[in-house]
Amino acid sequence: MQQTQSATPPTLAIGLVALALVFLVLAVLYAFGVIGFFASQPGAAHHYKHAAVLAVLAVGSLIAANFARPKTA
């Protein structure tokens, strides 16, 4: 009888979801103008381009987490 592999812990997937949450929080803060570091015009009210890039990174992290999660047989 063949022994099946034990399920790998979803550590990477959980880390990628946490990273996506960080990206989403930063995107919201950039969109509302709460933070402005790494911006070319720090005094500007809103940084929508930065918010869009961070939102794309969040979606990418969630897609990567989907591929990294352990699969059930």
C-alpha positions in Angstrom: 0.0 0.0 0.0 1.3 3.4 -1.0 1.6 6.1 1.7 0.2 9.4 0.7 2.2 12.6 1.2 1.2 14.6 4.3 -0.5 17.9 3.6 2.0 20.7 3.3 1.3 23.6 5.6 -0.2 26.6 3.9 2.4 29.0 5.2 3.3 30.6 1.9 -0.4 31.0 0.9 -1.1 32.6 4.3 1.8 34.9 3.8 0.7 36.0 0.4 -2.8 36.7 1.6 -1.3 38.8 4.4 0.8 40.7 1.9 -2.4 41.3 -0.2 -4.1 42.8 2.8 -1.1 45.1 3.4 -1.2 46.2 -0.3 -5.0 46.9 0.0 -4.6 49.0 3.1 -1.8 51.0 1.5 -3.9 51.4 -1.7 -6.8 52.8 0.3 -4.5 55.2 2.2 -2.9 56.4 -1.0 -6.3 56.9 -2.6 -7.6 59.0 0.3 -4.4 61.0 0.5 -3.6 59.9 4.0 0.0 58.9 3.0 2.1 60.3 0.3 5.7 58.9 0.6 7.2 57.5 -2.6 5.1 60.1 -4.5 6.6 62.7 -6.8 4.3 65.3 -5.3 4.1 64.6 -1.6 1.7 67.6 -1.0 -0.9 66.3 -3.5 -4.2 65.3 -2.1 -4.6 61.9 -3.8 -2.3 59.5 -5.5 -4.6 57.3 -7.6 -1.8 55.8 -9.7 -0.1 54.5 -6.6 -3.4 53.2 -5.3 -4.0 51.4 -8.6 -0.6 49.8 -8.7 -1.0 48.6 -5.1 -4.4 47.2 -5.9 -2.9 45.3 -8.9 -0.2 43.9 -6.6 -2.9 42.8 -4.1 -4.7 40.9 -6.8 -1.5 39.4 -8.0 -0.7 38.3 -4.4 -4.1 36.6 -4.1 -3.6 34.8 -7.4 -0.2 33.6 -6.2 -1.7 32.5 -2.9 -4.3 30.4 -4.8 -1.5 28.6 -6.6 0.5 28.2 -3.4 -2.2 26.7 -1.3 -2.2 23.0 -0.6 -4.4 21.0 -3.0 -6.7 18.3 -1.8 -6.8 15.0 -3.7 
